[in-house]
Amino acid sequence: MSLIDAQPSEITTQAHYLLTDSRQLSFAARSMFFALTGERHDGHHFLKEVHERGVREFVVEKSSLTPVLKSEMEAWKDATVWVVPDSLKALQNIVARHRAQFTIPIVGITGSNGKTIVKEWLAQLLAPSERVVASPKSYNSQIGVPLSVWNLNDTHSIGLFEAGLSRPHEMEQLEPIIRPTVGIFTNIGSAHDEGFRSRKQKITEKLRLFTHARKLIYRHDYQEVDEEVRLILQRVNPALQTISWGTADSAEVLVRYESLESFTRVSLTGTLGTHQFDTHFRNEAALENLTHCLVFLLDFGLKPDVIQDRIRALRPVSMRLQLKEGIHHSYVIDDTYNNDFQGLVMALNFLGQQENRSRRAVILSDVLQSGRPAEELYGTINQLIIEKKIDLLVGIGPEITRQAGHFKMSEKYFFQSTEAFLQTFPLDKITDSVVLVKGARPFHFEKIVNRLQQKVHGTVLEINLDALTHNLNYYRNKVGSGTKIMVMVKAFAYGSGSAEVANLLQFHRVDYLAVAYADEGVALRQSGITLPIMVMNPDRSTFENLLEYGLEPELYSRRILDEWLSFANNQKEETVFPGVHIKLDTGMHRLGFEENDYDWLAERLSSNPTLRIQSVFSHLVGADEGELNAFSKQQFERFIVGATHLETALGYSFIKHILNSAGIVRFPEYKLDMVRLGIGLYGLEATGQDQRFLQTVGTLKTTISQIKYLKAGQTVGYGRRGQLSRDATIGTIALGYADGYDRGLGNGVGQVSVNGTLCPTIGNVCMDMTMIDLTEANAEESDEVIVFGKEIPITDLAQRVGTIPYEILTGVSERVKRVFFKE
C-alpha cells in the first residue's frame, strides 16, 4: 500500500471515475474515492466499505487519518492513498487541471433561477450539430461542478456547465474548474439571500465565474446585474465582450415579445442583426430562458432558420426522477427527458436504492451524444447493468439494437422503436419490479410511462424526496453525529407513503424507524426495509408477526410486558427475540410506566435477562409551547431519574430518548442518545421558529374538470350554498372530502392556486369534487390546481379550519396517488 503525503496539485490518477459518495459506486476498479468531510457527513467512515467493494485509489484528509484508520489502511496491499490537507480542494484541483487541457468553447451558466433549464435547452438545441457535454441534472455545487467537468473528453466540441453558490467565495473555487469562454447570467432572485450581506454582493460573487471569459450574455433589464457587470466585472476582465439583451432601448440586443393566437413571436434587433422566432412558450420565465438561448445561438453562428426549426421541438424540461405506482404490482421510475451516460448512471443509482420490489428492470433508449464509439459505450453500459444487478433489460432504438450482443444477461428484449415495444412487449414481464424508464426525448418514452403507470384520477400528492433529505440533514446537523435518529413513519409516513419514505431513510442510514402498529412494520419488511423498527402499539394478537419480522415492541404497562414475557417463555429456547423499548410516563399520561411501577419493572426486567432493552424513552407534553418550559424541564428530570433507576438495576446501559421534532429545536440540551424525528421531516416545524430552514415536502395537486360561466343570482352546489353576487367563472376540481379535503374549507373558507392566482372555494365541498371561483384567474379545463404546497402552506389550511397541520397531512386519502420525485 502506498500512503503518500501530498498537496492537492501533486495528485495524479488514471481513474476514469471520481467518487465522493460510497452509495453511488460504479466501476470500482476504475474509480478514485475522495473522503470528504462536511457538516453532516464524513467519507472517512466508509473507506473500508469502499475498499471491500474494489476501489483502489483514495484521497483522505490528514486531520482524519487517526492511528486506527492508518493501521487499517496499511493492511491494504494494493491501494494508493493520497493524504492531503483538504479532500474537496484536491478534487477541485484535479478537475481544474483536467479542464485546462481543452480549448473547445465552454459555456458557464449562473444566476438565481433558470440555470438548469437554459443548460438543458442549449444542449438540446446544439445536439444535432455539436458533440455536447453538460452538467447532469442540476449538478452545480462545489462537488457537483467538478464531477460534471470531469466528463469532458477529446470527443466533445462544446461544454455546458452550470454553477451555483450559497455563500461568499464559493465561485472562486468553481471558476478555474469551469473556466468558461462564454458566460450566461440568467437572472437574480432571492434564493440564498441569507448567505450574503446584500443582493449586490451576491451578484458580484456570481460574476466571479466570468473573470476570464471572453463573452457574457445577460438581461440588461436587471439593473443591479447590469451595474455590477459594468462597474466591477469589466474592470477585472477588460477584454470581456458583453451581449446584453432586454426590452429597454439601451440594451445591445432589443427584444420584443408579441403574444399571438397560438404562439409567441420573439423579435430581436441590435448587434446580432434583426430576427424573428416563433415559440409555443408563453409564460415570462420560459421566454426569458429561451431568449438567453437565442442570443447565444445567434452569436455562436447558428443560422436563424435552423434555430427556428429546433425551437419548434423544444419542450419544458423535466429535471427530476419520478417514482410512480405501476401496473402489475410494479413501480415506475420516470426519467424520460434525455439519455446521456452520466444521467444513466444517476438514474441506475436511484433504481438501486429501491428495495420495495423483488426485481429491477430497465427500459433504455439509444444513448445520444456520448461522444464515445458505440461498441465501447454499450460495452460499458452492459458492465453497469450487471453491476447494478438488473434482472430485465429492454433496449429501444436502432443503435442499442445493433449492439445487443454486448449485453450479457438472460432476460433482454430489443426493439427498433417505441411503437414496436408498445405493440408487442408482454407487460406482465414487469410484475413485482421497479422499472426505470430512461429515454432520450426523440423516443417519446412518455408513452411507455403512460402505459406502465397505474391509472389515476387527476389528483396526486407529489412527495419531494430531495426536500425530505434536506429536512433530515437539517435535524441531523442540529443534534450532531453523536446522537442517533429515530424517524416516525407511522400513519402512512404522515400521509407521504411509508415504504417509499422508509426506503429513502434507509438509504440515508438513519438509525431507527417507528410505526404505530405491527402491520405497518410488516409492510415495511415486505418492502425490503431492514432498519430496526419500533412498534408503538403492540398487541398480543400481533406478537407472532413481531417475532417473525424482527419488529421491536414498545412495552408501556405491566399488562403488555407480562404478555410479552408469557409469549417469549412459550417459544423454543434458541429463538432470537427482538429487543424491546420501555416507555416511561413522565407527565403525558397517555401510555407508559409511572414512578410507582419502577421497582416492579426493575425486578421484572432483572429476572428475565433474555428481555433485551434497546431503549427507554418518554414524551414531552408541550415541547412546542413556551409556557410549558418548566414542565418540560420537570419531565426531563423525572425521565433521567427513571432511566437511571433501571440502568442501575439492570447493570447495563441502553439508548435513552425524550425529544420529538419540536424538542430538537427548543431543547437541544435534552438530546441524550437518540431523538425522534416526526413532523419536522415532512417540512413542518411545530414551534414555527425554524420553519424557514425546512423545505416543503408534499404538494397536493388536482385538475379542473369543467368550467361554467354563471350569472349573478345563480347558485353553486348542494343546498344552493354558493350564492353568486356577480357574473362568475366557476370551475369544478377533481377533489373532495373523500380525498381528504375538509368540508370546512367550502364556501370561501379555503382557496387554491390556479396558474398563480388564488381562487376561493364556492359552495359546499362534495365527496369527490369541489367548486372554485375562477373569475380572476386565467384558466382552462384540465389546468393544474395546487391545493397545498409552497404556494399555499399546509399551515394556512389548518388555521382556516381550526385544526393542526398533522390532521391535514395525514388526512389525504390513500386513493390519492403518491408520486415521488428527485431532482
Summary of the structure (lengths in Angstrom):
residues: 823
radius of gyration: 29.2
end to end distance: 39.0
largest distance: 90.7
contacts: 2790
relative contact order: 0.06
helix: 39%
strand: 23%
